[in-house]
Amino acid sequence: MEFLGQLAFASDAELLALYGVGFLLLALLAMVAERRRMKRARIDKVGWVPWTGVFLLCAIIGGGLLALAVPGMLRG
């Protein structure tokens, strides 16, 4: 519960960094899902989620948010 109290007083840069890390974790999840889809046992059960696109979108957004947050966090 202490983390939520600190989150209320976080700067904009820290919040951007948290969102960036969240998007990168989502990109990692999409990468794992794509690998599972490529190694599926039944070739005819493809699925409907474009995991490569989800990975790319989340990785770009997460990297961009972290790139915006780092200079603000270094300044203090």
C-alpha positions as CSV (number, residue, x, y, z in Angstrom):
1,M,0.0,0.0,0.0
2,E,3.0,2.3,0.5
3,F,3.7,2.2,-3.2
4,L,0.3,3.7,-4.0
5,G,1.0,6.5,-1.6
6,Q,4.3,7.3,-3.3
7,L,2.6,7.0,-6.7
8,A,0.3,9.9,-5.8
9,F,3.3,12.2,-5.4
10,A,5.2,10.9,-8.4
11,S,6.4,13.4,-11.0
12,D,5.2,13.4,-14.6
13,A,8.5,11.8,-15.6
14,E,8.1,9.0,-13.2
15,L,4.6,8.3,-14.3
16,L,5.7,8.3,-18.0
17,A,8.4,5.9,-17.1
18,L,5.9,3.6,-15.3
19,Y,3.6,3.7,-18.4
20,G,6.6,3.0,-20.6
21,V,7.6,-0.1,-18.5
22,G,4.0,-1.3,-18.6
23,F,4.0,-1.0,-22.4
24,L,7.3,-2.9,-22.7
25,L,6.0,-5.6,-20.4
26,L,2.9,-5.9,-22.7
27,A,5.3,-6.1,-25.7
28,L,7.1,-8.9,-24.0
29,L,3.8,-10.7,-23.4
30,A,2.9,-10.3,-27.1
31,M,6.4,-11.6,-28.1
32,V,5.8,-14.7,-26.0
33,A,2.3,-15.2,-27.5
34,E,3.7,-15.0,-31.0
35,R,6.4,-17.6,-30.3
36,R,3.7,-19.9,-28.9
37,R,1.6,-19.3,-32.0
38,M,4.5,-20.1,-34.3
39,K,5.2,-23.4,-32.4
40,R,1.6,-24.6,-32.2
41,A,0.9,-28.3,-32.5
42,R,-2.1,-27.9,-34.9
43,I,-1.2,-25.8,-38.0
44,D,-4.8,-25.1,-38.7
45,K,-5.5,-23.3,-35.4
46,V,-3.9,-20.0,-36.1
47,G,-5.8,-17.6,-33.9
48,W,-7.0,-14.1,-34.7
49,V,-4.7,-11.7,-32.8
50,P,-1.9,-10.1,-34.8
51,W,0.8,-10.6,-32.1
52,T,3.6,-9.2,-34.2
53,G,1.7,-5.9,-34.7
54,V,0.8,-5.7,-31.0
55,F,4.4,-6.3,-30.1
56,L,5.7,-3.6,-32.5
57,L,3.1,-1.0,-31.4
58,C,3.7,-1.6,-27.7
59,A,7.5,-1.6,-28.0
60,I,7.5,1.7,-29.9
61,I,5.1,3.3,-27.5
62,G,7.0,2.0,-24.5
63,G,10.4,3.0,-25.8
64,G,9.1,6.4,-26.7
65,L,7.6,7.0,-23.3
66,L,10.9,5.9,-21.6
67,A,12.9,8.2,-24.0
68,L,10.7,11.1,-22.9
69,A,10.8,10.2,-19.2
70,V,14.6,9.7,-18.8
71,P,15.7,13.4,-19.2
72,G,13.1,14.6,-16.8
73,M,14.1,11.9,-14.2
74,L,17.8,12.8,-14.6
75,R,17.1,16.5,-14.0
76,G,15.2,15.6,-10.8
